[in-house]
Amino acid sequence: MKTTELLPSALIGAVASARSMTPMAALAGAHLAHRRTPGRLRLLTHPLFTAGALAMGVGELFGDKMKSAPDRTVFLGLLARVMSAGIAGSALAPRGRERAGAIVAVLTAVPLAYLTLAGRKTAMRRIGQTRSGLIEDALVVASGLAVVAGTVRRRR
């Protein structure tokens, strides 16, 4: 096993640490673009999953700007990150390595959720909740799309 073959799983875990639904939305977008993931997961090809993942990804971007938005490290926030990172990490892992990809993604997402929250709080104090959120959104969405686009391939 090469040490780099699970790198996409770790990177998508980092994305999930800041935006829990972005990995799933990026995978849904890849599915719509007729791309397939290295890891096999039937869930990813279901139309209901695709629509739901895209809607939840967009909804999270809007919801994050609300003053009442909970920290990403509350129980439900961490649970969402574990689930999203696990599914996405598995999908981006090489075939036969899906379980390892899920584990790597989750082990990346959870501790980084605390670090990304600390960074966001610092940014909020300096430039405000909305501006810091929009900047974080741009960075996280671009990173998620780049990781997925760099890992998936055209369906035959």
TISE-670909 format. One line per field, with one value per atom (N, C-alpha, C): residue in one letter; x, y, z; residue number from 0; atom name. Coordinates in steps of 0.2 Angstrom, whole numbers. Example, Ala and Ser with C-alpha at 12.3 -4.5 7.8 and 13.67 -1.06 7.14 Angstrom:
! residues 2
voti <- c(a, a, a, s, s, s)
px <- c(66, 62, 66, 64, 68, 64)
py <- c(-28, -22, -16, -11, -5, 0)
pz <- c(39, 39, 39, 35, 36, 39)
lummar <- c(0, 0, 0, 1, 1, 1)
vexvex <- c(N, CA, C, N, CA, C)
This chain:
! residues 156
voti <- c(m, m, m, k, k, k, t, t, t, t, t, t, e, e, e, l, l, l, l, l, l, p, p, p, s, s, s, a, a, a, l, l, l, i, i, i, g, g, g, a, a, a, v, v, v, a, a, a, s, s, s, a, a, a, r, r, r, s, s, s, m, m, m, t, t, t, p, p, p, m, m, m, a, a, a, a, a, a, l, l, l, a, a, a, g, g, g, a, a, a, h, h, h, l, l, l, a, a, a, h, h, h, r, r, r, r, r, r, t, t, t, p, p, p, g, g, g, r, r, r, l, l, l, r, r, r, l, l, l, l, l, l, t, t, t, h, h, h, p, p, p, l, l, l, f, f, f, t, t, t, a, a, a, g, g, g, a, a, a, l, l, l, a, a, a, m, m, m, g, g, g, v, v, v, g, g, g, e, e, e, l, l, l, f, f, f, g, g, g, d, d, d, k, k, k, m, m, m, k, k, k, s, s, s, a, a, a, p, p, p, d, d, d, r, r, r, t, t, t, v, v, v, f, f, f, l, l, l, g, g, g, l, l, l, l, l, l, a, a, a, r, r, r, v, v, v, m, m, m, s, s, s, a, a, a, g, g, g, i, i, i, a, a, a, g, g, g, s, s, s, a, a, a, l, l, l, a, a, a, p, p, p, r, r, r, g, g, g, r, r, r, e, e, e, r, r, r, a, a, a, g, g, g, a, a, a, i, i, i, v, v, v, a, a, a, v, v, v, l, l, l, t, t, t, a, a, a, v, v, v, p, p, p, l, l, l, a, a, a, y, y, y, l, l, l, t, t, t, l, l, l, a, a, a, g, g, g, r, r, r, k, k, k, t, t, t, a, a, a, m, m, m, r, r, r, r, r, r, i, i, i, g, g, g, q, q, q, t, t, t, r, r, r, s, s, s, g, g, g, l, l, l, i, i, i, e, e, e, d, d, d, a, a, a, l, l, l, v, v, v, v, v, v, a, a, a, s, s, s, g, g, g, l, l, l, a, a, a, v, v, v, v, v, v, a, a, a, g, g, g, t, t, t, v, v, v, r, r, r, r, r, r, r, r, r, r, r, r)
px <- c(4, 0, 4, 3, 6, 3, 8, 5, 1, 1, -3, -10, -11, -18, -24, -23, -28, -28, -24, -24, -30, -34, -40, -45, -45, -49, -48, -41, -39, -41, -40, -42, -49, -53, -61, -63, -59, -61, -59, -54, -52, -58, -61, -66, -72, -74, -80, -79, -73, -71, -74, -75, -77, -84, -86, -93, -95, -99, -101, -104, -108, -112, -108, -103, -99, -96, -93, -91, -96, -102, -108, -110, -111, -113, -108, -102, -97, -97, -98, -99, -105, -111, -117, -116, -112, -110, -106, -102, -98, -102, -107, -112, -116, -118, -122, -118, -111, -106, -104, -107, -106, -99, -97, -90, -91, -86, -87, -81, -83, -78, -74, -68, -64, -67, -69, -73, -80, -82, -89, -94, -99, -104, -111, -115, -122, -126, -125, -129, -128, -121, -120, -123, -126, -129, -136, -139, -146, -149, -154, -156, -158, -161, -163, -157, -152, -146, -143, -143, -140, -143, -150, -154, -153, -154, -153, -147, -141, -134, -133, -136, -135, -139, -145, -149, -146, -144, -141, -134, -131, -124, -126, -131, -133, -136, -140, -143, -138, -133, -128, -124, -123, -120, -124, -130, -134, -135, -136, -137, -132, -126, -120, -119, -122, -122, -127, -131, -136, -133, -135, -132, -134, -139, -141, -138, -133, -130, -126, -127, -122, -115, -111, -104, -103, -99, -98, -96, -94, -91, -97, -103, -108, -109, -113, -114, -116, -122, -125, -120, -117, -112, -106, -104, -98, -101, -107, -110, -111, -113, -114, -107, -102, -95, -93, -94, -92, -95, -102, -105, -103, -103, -101, -94, -89, -82, -82, -85, -85, -87, -93, -95, -91, -89, -85, -78, -75, -68, -68, -74, -74, -75, -79, -80, -73, -69, -63, -57, -58, -53, -52, -47, -46, -51, -53, -57, -54, -58, -55, -53, -52, -49, -54, -60, -66, -66, -65, -66, -60, -54, -48, -49, -52, -53, -58, -63, -68, -65, -61, -58, -53, -49, -44, -48, -53, -57, -60, -63, -66, -61, -55, -50, -46, -48, -45, -51, -57, -62, -64, -64, -66, -61, -54, -50, -49, -49, -49, -55, -61, -67, -65, -62, -60, -55, -50, -46, -49, -53, -57, -61, -65, -69, -65, -59, -55, -53, -51, -49, -55, -61, -67, -69, -68, -70, -65, -59, -54, -56, -57, -59, -66, -70, -77, -75, -71, -69, -66, -62, -59, -63, -67, -70, -78, -80, -88, -90, -96, -98, -99, -103, -105, -98, -94, -88, -84, -82, -78, -81, -88, -91, -91, -92, -91, -84, -79, -72, -71, -73, -73, -76, -82, -86, -82, -80, -76, -70, -66, -61, -63, -68, -70, -73, -78, -81, -76, -71, -66, -62, -60, -56, -60, -66, -70, -71, -72, -73, -66, -61, -54, -52, -54, -52, -56, -63, -67, -65, -64, -63, -56, -51, -45, -45, -50, -50, -55, -61, -65, -63, -66, -65, -71, -71, -77, -80, -86, -89, -89, -88, -88, -94)
py <- c(-6, 0, 6, 11, 17, 22, 26, 30, 36, 37, 43, 40, 34, 32, 34, 35, 37, 45, 48, 56, 59, 57, 60, 59, 54, 52, 57, 58, 63, 70, 72, 79, 80, 75, 76, 76, 73, 73, 80, 83, 90, 95, 94, 98, 97, 91, 90, 93, 94, 97, 104, 108, 114, 115, 111, 111, 103, 101, 94, 92, 96, 93, 94, 98, 99, 93, 88, 82, 79, 78, 74, 78, 85, 89, 89, 88, 88, 81, 76, 69, 69, 72, 72, 76, 82, 85, 81, 77, 73, 67, 65, 60, 63, 69, 73, 74, 75, 76, 69, 64, 57, 55, 56, 54, 48, 44, 39, 39, 37, 37, 30, 30, 24, 19, 21, 16, 15, 9, 8, 9, 13, 14, 15, 11, 11, 18, 20, 26, 32, 32, 38, 39, 34, 34, 34, 35, 35, 42, 44, 51, 54, 51, 54, 57, 53, 55, 61, 61, 66, 73, 73, 79, 81, 76, 78, 81, 78, 80, 87, 89, 96, 101, 99, 103, 105, 99, 100, 104, 103, 107, 115, 116, 123, 126, 122, 124, 126, 122, 123, 129, 131, 137, 143, 143, 148, 148, 142, 142, 144, 143, 144, 152, 156, 163, 166, 162, 164, 164, 169, 170, 164, 161, 155, 148, 149, 142, 140, 133, 130, 129, 129, 127, 120, 119, 113, 107, 109, 104, 101, 104, 101, 94, 90, 82, 81, 85, 83, 86, 91, 94, 89, 86, 81, 74, 73, 67, 68, 73, 75, 74, 77, 77, 69, 65, 58, 55, 56, 52, 54, 61, 64, 62, 63, 61, 54, 50, 42, 40, 43, 41, 43, 50, 53, 50, 49, 46, 39, 35, 28, 28, 33, 34, 36, 40, 42, 38, 32, 28, 23, 20, 15, 9, 6, 0, -5, -8, -13, -10, -3, 1, 6, 5, 9, 10, 5, 5, 9, 8, 12, 19, 21, 28, 31, 28, 30, 32, 28, 29, 35, 35, 41, 47, 47, 54, 56, 51, 53, 55, 51, 53, 60, 62, 69, 74, 73, 77, 80, 75, 76, 81, 80, 84, 91, 91, 97, 101, 98, 102, 107, 105, 110, 115, 114, 119, 123, 121, 126, 130, 128, 132, 137, 136, 141, 146, 144, 149, 153, 150, 154, 159, 157, 162, 168, 166, 172, 176, 173, 177, 181, 178, 182, 188, 188, 193, 199, 197, 202, 205, 201, 203, 202, 199, 198, 191, 189, 182, 181, 185, 184, 184, 189, 189, 183, 182, 176, 170, 169, 163, 163, 168, 168, 166, 169, 167, 160, 157, 150, 146, 148, 144, 144, 149, 149, 144, 145, 140, 133, 131, 124, 122, 125, 123, 121, 126, 125, 119, 118, 113, 106, 106, 100, 98, 103, 102, 99, 102, 100, 93, 91, 85, 80, 81, 76, 76, 82, 82, 79, 79, 76, 69, 66, 59, 55, 58, 54, 54, 49, 48, 47, 48, 48, 41, 40, 34, 31, 25, 22, 18)
pz <- c(0, 0, 0, -4, -4, 1, 4, 9, 7, 0, -2, -5, -5, -8, -4, 2, 6, 7, 4, 5, 3, -3, -4, 2, 5, 11, 17, 18, 23, 21, 15, 13, 14, 12, 12, 19, 24, 31, 33, 31, 33, 30, 24, 22, 27, 28, 33, 40, 42, 48, 49, 43, 43, 40, 35, 33, 32, 36, 36, 30, 27, 21, 14, 14, 8, 5, 8, 5, 1, 4, 1, -5, -4, -10, -16, -14, -20, -23, -19, -22, -26, -24, -28, -35, -34, -40, -45, -43, -47, -50, -46, -49, -55, -54, -59, -65, -64, -70, -73, -71, -74, -72, -66, -63, -58, -58, -53, -48, -42, -37, -37, -34, -34, -29, -24, -19, -21, -20, -22, -16, -17, -13, -16, -16, -20, -18, -12, -9, -14, -16, -20, -27, -29, -36, -35, -30, -29, -30, -34, -36, -29, -25, -18, -14, -14, -11, -14, -21, -25, -23, -24, -22, -15, -11, -4, -2, -4, -3, -5, -11, -14, -10, -8, -4, 3, 6, 12, 12, 7, 6, 5, 1, 0, 7, 10, 16, 22, 22, 27, 26, 20, 18, 21, 20, 22, 30, 33, 40, 44, 41, 45, 47, 43, 44, 49, 52, 57, 63, 67, 74, 78, 77, 81, 79, 74, 72, 77, 79, 84, 82, 87, 85, 82, 78, 74, 79, 85, 89, 94, 93, 97, 95, 99, 97, 90, 89, 82, 76, 78, 73, 71, 77, 76, 73, 75, 72, 64, 62, 55, 51, 55, 52, 51, 56, 56, 51, 50, 45, 38, 37, 30, 28, 33, 32, 30, 34, 33, 26, 24, 18, 12, 13, 7, 7, 13, 14, 11, 12, 9, 1, -1, -8, -12, -9, -12, -11, -7, -6, -12, -13, -18, -17, -22, -22, -17, -12, -8, -1, -1, 4, 7, 6, 8, 15, 19, 26, 29, 26, 29, 27, 21, 19, 23, 26, 30, 37, 39, 46, 46, 40, 40, 39, 35, 35, 42, 45, 52, 57, 57, 61, 59, 53, 51, 53, 52, 53, 60, 64, 71, 75, 75, 78, 75, 68, 64, 65, 67, 68, 74, 79, 84, 82, 78, 75, 71, 66, 61, 65, 71, 75, 78, 81, 84, 79, 73, 68, 66, 65, 63, 69, 75, 80, 80, 79, 78, 73, 67, 61, 63, 66, 68, 72, 77, 81, 77, 72, 68, 62, 59, 53, 53, 58, 59, 56, 58, 57, 49, 46, 39, 35, 35, 31, 32, 39, 40, 37, 38, 35, 28, 24, 17, 15, 18, 16, 18, 23, 25, 20, 18, 13, 7, 4, -2, -2, 4, 4, 5, 9, 10, 4, 1, -5, -11, -12, -17, -15, -9, -7, -8, -6, -7, -15, -19, -26, -29, -27, -29, -27, -21, -19, -23, -23, -27, -34, -38, -45, -46, -42, -43, -42, -39, -37, -41, -43, -47, -55, -58, -65, -69, -76, -80, -80, -80, -80, -87, -88, -95, -97)
lummar <- c(0, 0, 0, 1, 1, 1, 2, 2, 2, 3, 3, 3, 4, 4, 4, 5, 5, 5, 6, 6, 6, 7, 7, 7, 8, 8, 8, 9, 9, 9, 10, 10, 10, 11, 11, 11, 12, 12, 12, 13, 13, 13, 14, 14, 14, 15, 15, 15, 16, 16, 16, 17, 17, 17, 18, 18, 18, 19, 19, 19, 20, 20, 20, 21, 21, 21, 22, 22, 22, 23, 23, 23, 24, 24, 24, 25, 25, 25, 26, 26, 26, 27, 27, 27, 28, 28, 28, 29, 29, 29, 30, 30, 30, 31, 31, 31, 32, 32, 32, 33, 33, 33, 34, 34, 34, 35, 35, 35, 36, 36, 36, 37, 37, 37, 38, 38, 38, 39, 39, 39, 40, 40, 40, 41, 41, 41, 42, 42, 42, 43, 43, 43, 44, 44, 44, 45, 45, 45, 46, 46, 46, 47, 47, 47, 48, 48, 48, 49, 49, 49, 50, 50, 50, 51, 51, 51, 52, 52, 52, 53, 53, 53, 54, 54, 54, 55, 55, 55, 56, 56, 56, 57, 57, 57, 58, 58, 58, 59, 59, 59, 60, 60, 60, 61, 61, 61, 62, 62, 62, 63, 63, 63, 64, 64, 64, 65, 65, 65, 66, 66, 66, 67, 67, 67, 68, 68, 68, 69, 69, 69, 70, 70, 70, 71, 71, 71, 72, 72, 72, 73, 73, 73, 74, 74, 74, 75, 75, 75, 76, 76, 76, 77, 77, 77, 78, 78, 78, 79, 79, 79, 80, 80, 80, 81, 81, 81, 82, 82, 82, 83, 83, 83, 84, 84, 84, 85, 85, 85, 86, 86, 86, 87, 87, 87, 88, 88, 88, 89, 89, 89, 90, 90, 90, 91, 91, 91, 92, 92, 92, 93, 93, 93, 94, 94, 94, 95, 95, 95, 96, 96, 96, 97, 97, 97, 98, 98, 98, 99, 99, 99, 100, 100, 100, 101, 101, 101, 102, 102, 102, 103, 103, 103, 104, 104, 104, 105, 105, 105, 106, 106, 106, 107, 107, 107, 108, 108, 108, 109, 109, 109, 110, 110, 110, 111, 111, 111, 112, 112, 112, 113, 113, 113, 114, 114, 114, 115, 115, 115, 116, 116, 116, 117, 117, 117, 118, 118, 118, 119, 119, 119, 120, 120, 120, 121, 121, 121, 122, 122, 122, 123, 123, 123, 124, 124, 124, 125, 125, 125, 126, 126, 126, 127, 127, 127, 128, 128, 128, 129, 129, 129, 130, 130, 130, 131, 131, 131, 132, 132, 132, 133, 133, 133, 134, 134, 134, 135, 135, 135, 136, 136, 136, 137, 137, 137, 138, 138, 138, 139, 139, 139, 140, 140, 140, 141, 141, 141, 142, 142, 142, 143, 143, 143, 144, 144, 144, 145, 145, 145, 146, 146, 146, 147, 147, 147, 148, 148, 148, 149, 149, 149, 150, 150, 150, 151, 151, 151, 152, 152, 152, 153, 153, 153, 154, 154, 154, 155, 155, 155)
vexvex <- c(N, CA, C, N, CA, C, N, CA, C, N, CA, C, N, CA, C, N, CA, C, N, CA, C, N, CA, C, N, CA, C, N, CA, C, N, CA, C, N, CA, C, N, CA, C, N, CA, C, N, CA, C, N, CA, C, N, CA, C, N, CA, C, N, CA, C, N, CA, C, N, CA, C, N, CA, C, N, CA, C, N, CA, C, N, CA, C, N, CA, C, N, CA, C, N, CA, C, N, CA, C, N, CA, C, N, CA, C, N, CA, C, N, CA, C, N, CA, C, N, CA, C, N, CA, C, N, CA, C, N, CA, C, N, CA, C, N, CA, C, N, CA, C, N, CA, C, N, CA, C, N, CA, C, N, CA, C, N, CA, C, N, CA, C, N, CA, C, N, CA, C, N, CA, C, N, CA, C, N, CA, C, N, CA, C, N, CA, C, N, CA, C, N, CA, C, N, CA, C, N, CA, C, N, CA, C, N, CA, C, N, CA, C, N, CA, C, N, CA, C, N, CA, C, N, CA, C, N, CA, C, N, CA, C, N, CA, C, N, CA, C, N, CA, C, N, CA, C, N, CA, C, N, CA, C, N, CA, C, N, CA, C, N, CA, C, N, CA, C, N, CA, C, N, CA, C, N, CA, C, N, CA, C, N, CA, C, N, CA, C, N, CA, C, N, CA, C, N, CA, C, N, CA, C, N, CA, C, N, CA, C, N, CA, C, N, CA, C, N, CA, C, N, CA, C, N, CA, C, N, CA, C, N, CA, C, N, CA, C, N, CA, C, N, CA, C, N, CA, C, N, CA, C, N, CA, C, N, CA, C, N, CA, C, N, CA, C, N, CA, C, N, CA, C, N, CA, C, N, CA, C, N, CA, C, N, CA, C, N, CA, C, N, CA, C, N, CA, C, N, CA, C, N, CA, C, N, CA, C, N, CA, C, N, CA, C, N, CA, C, N, CA, C, N, CA, C, N, CA, C, N, CA, C, N, CA, C, N, CA, C, N, CA, C, N, CA, C, N, CA, C, N, CA, C, N, CA, C, N, CA, C, N, CA, C, N, CA, C, N, CA, C, N, CA, C, N, CA, C, N, CA, C, N, CA, C, N, CA, C, N, CA, C, N, CA, C, N, CA, C, N, CA, C, N, CA, C, N, CA, C, N, CA, C, N, CA, C, N, CA, C, N, CA, C, N, CA, C, N, CA, C, N, CA, C, N, CA, C, N, CA, C, N, CA, C)
